[in-house]
Amino acid sequence: MIRGCGLDGLGAMAPVATVGGLTIFRPLLEIPQAELQAFLQTIGQTHRHDATNDESIYLRNRVRHELMPLLATFNPQVQPSLLRLAALAREAQAWIEQEASALALQAVVRIHPRKVAVHRKQLRGRSPLIVAEVLRYVVGLVGGGNAVDNERLREAIRIVLGEEGGKRAQLGAGVEVLITGETAVVMRLLRRAEGA
């Protein structure tokens, strides 16, 4: 939240996640550290401590050691509250991704490895959240990675949906949206070094 995440970032680390076709299970993620350490002590098992977790140069550690205790002065149950919020965000993001995947099947046509057409008619009347996810997916298809600026994405959505004039929008990572009639063409522009 401090860095300006979206709904997917608000979902935080998931107890079960798929990364590159590999399913990762984190069964102890939501168990408090003190509880885990107490359990290990009762069975005579030592635990491993990563000393970098104590260094305040990392934002995650400052949040853990400074901000969380401060928030607990406002609400002693802040940690379970944030865990519930993260779970709701993950559920909402999963629904958005499911809807966007179904819409992408109808609206997206690959033209070239670095160029994809999106039929604007299919996007009209859809939630901007769903359209944003479709555009993120398309940026990935053309090789733009996931480095999409949210402000630029909002501008592109308004242009694609016809809510704002204009024929072009830059999404970052060398990716451009070009409106040609009822089609929005998303393309990754070649840099000179790449084209040479």
C-alpha positions in Angstrom: 0.0 0.0 0.0 2.8 2.4 0.8 4.4 1.9 -2.6 1.1 2.3 -4.4 0.0 -1.2 -5.2 -3.1 -2.4 -7.0 -5.7 -5.0 -5.9 -3.3 -7.8 -6.7 -0.6 -6.3 -4.5 -3.1 -5.7 -1.7 -3.7 -9.5 -1.7 -0.1 -9.9 -0.5 1.6 -13.3 -0.4 -0.9 -16.1 -0.9 -1.0 -19.4 1.1 -1.3 -21.2 -2.2 0.1 -19.8 -5.4 1.1 -21.0 -8.9 4.4 -19.5 -10.2 5.6 -20.7 -13.6 3.5 -23.9 -13.5 4.8 -24.8 -10.0 2.3 -24.8 -7.1 3.7 -23.3 -3.9 2.1 -24.1 -0.6 2.8 -21.9 2.5 0.9 -23.6 5.3 2.4 -21.6 8.1 2.0 -18.2 6.5 -0.9 -17.0 8.7 0.5 -18.4 12.0 2.1 -15.8 14.2 5.9 -16.1 14.6 5.7 -16.2 18.4 3.2 -19.1 18.2 5.5 -21.0 15.9 8.6 -20.4 18.1 6.7 -21.5 21.2 5.7 -24.7 19.5 9.2 -25.4 18.4 10.4 -24.8 21.9 7.9 -27.3 23.3 9.3 -30.1 21.0 12.9 -29.1 21.6 13.5 -27.9 18.0 15.6 -24.8 17.3 14.6 -22.3 14.6 16.6 -20.6 12.0 16.8 -16.8 12.2 17.7 -14.7 9.2 19.7 -11.7 10.5 18.6 -9.5 7.5 15.1 -9.5 9.0 16.5 -7.2 11.8 18.1 -4.6 9.4 16.0 -1.4 9.1 17.4 -0.6 5.7 14.7 -2.8 4.1 11.2 -1.3 3.9 9.6 -4.7 4.8 11.5 -4.7 8.1 10.6 -1.1 9.0 7.0 -2.0 8.3 7.3 -5.1 10.5 9.2 -3.5 13.4 8.0 0.1 13.3 4.7 0.5 11.5 2.9 -2.6 12.6 3.4 -1.9 16.4 2.2 1.7 15.8 -0.9 0.4 14.0 -1.5 -2.0 16.9 -1.9 1.0 19.2 -5.0 2.0 17.1 -6.3 -1.5 16.8 -4.7 -4.5 18.7 -6.3 -6.8 16.1 -4.7 -5.0 13.1 -2.8 -8.0 11.9 -5.8 -10.3 11.6 -7.7 -7.4 10.0 -5.1 -7.0 7.4 -5.0 -10.7 6.7 -8.8 -10.7 6.1 -8.4 -7.7 3.8 -5.7 -9.5 1.8 -7.8 -12.6 1.5 -10.7 -10.5 0.2 -8.4 -8.7 -2.3 -7.1 -12.1 -3.5 -10.7 -13.3 -4.0 -11.7 -10.1 -5.9 -8.5 -10.3 -8.1 -9.2 -14.0 -8.9 -12.7 -13.1 -10.1 -11.4 -10.2 -12.1 -8.8 -12.4 -13.8 -11.4 -15.1 -14.5 -13.7 -12.5 -16.2 -10.9 -10.9 -18.1 -9.7 -14.3 -19.4 -13.1 -15.1 -20.7 -13.4 -11.7 -22.3 -9.9 -11.9 -23.8 -10.9 -15.1 -25.6 -13.6 -13.1 -27.4 -11.8 -9.9 -27.9 -8.1 -10.5 -28.5 -6.5 -11.6 -31.8 -2.8 -12.0 -32.3 -1.5 -10.4 -35.4 2.2 -10.6 -34.9 4.5 -11.6 -32.0 4.7 -7.9 -31.1 1.3 -6.8 -32.2 -2.2 -7.8 -30.9 -5.6 -6.6 -32.0 -8.4 -6.0 -29.4 -12.0 -5.7 -30.7 -13.3 -2.7 -28.9 -17.0 -3.7 -29.4 -16.4 -6.7 -27.0 -15.0 -4.4 -24.3 -17.9 -1.8 -24.3 -20.1 -2.0 -21.3 -17.5 -4.0 -19.3 -16.1 -2.8 -16.0 -12.9 -0.8 -16.4 -11.3 -3.3 -13.9 -12.0 -6.1 -16.3 -10.8 -4.1 -19.3 -7.6 -3.1 -17.4 -6.9 -6.8 -16.8 -7.4 -7.6 -20.5 -5.0 -4.8 -21.5 -2.4 -6.1 -18.9 -2.7 -9.6 -20.4 -2.2 -8.1 -24.0 0.8 -6.2 -22.8 2.3 -9.5 -21.6 1.5 -11.1 -25.0 3.4 -8.4 -26.9 6.4 -8.7 -24.6 5.9 -5.7 -22.4 6.1 -7.7 -19.2 4.1 -6.4 -16.3 5.6 -2.9 -16.1 2.4 -1.0 -16.9 1.9 2.4 -15.4 -1.5 2.6 -13.8 -2.2 6.2 -14.8 -1.3 5.4 -18.4 -3.4 2.3 -18.3 -6.5 4.3 -17.1 -5.9 6.8 -20.0 -5.7 3.8 -22.5 -8.9 2.3 -21.1 -10.8 5.6 -21.6 -9.4 5.8 -25.2 -10.2 2.2 -26.0 -13.7 2.5 -24.6 -14.3 5.7 -26.6 -14.7 7.8 -23.4 -11.9 10.1 -24.4 -10.7 11.4 -27.7 -7.3 10.4 -29.0 -5.9 7.6 -31.1 -2.8 6.6 -29.2 -1.8 5.9 -25.7 1.6 4.9 -24.3 1.5 2.1 -21.6 5.2 2.0 -20.7 7.8 -0.6 -21.5 7.7 0.5 -25.2 4.1 -0.6 -25.5 1.6 1.6 -27.4 -2.2 1.3 -28.0 -3.3 2.6 -31.4 -7.0 3.0 -32.2 -8.0 2.1 -35.8 -11.8 2.2 -36.0 -13.4 -0.7 -34.0 -10.0 -2.2 -33.2 -7.4 -1.2 -30.6 -4.0 -2.4 -31.7 -1.5 -3.0 -28.9 2.0 -3.2 -30.0 5.5 -3.3 -28.6 7.7 -0.8 -30.4 11.1 -2.0 -31.5 14.0 -0.1 -30.2 16.9 0.6 -32.6 19.1 -1.9 -30.8 16.5 -4.6 -31.0 15.8 -3.9 -34.7 19.4 -3.8 -35.7 
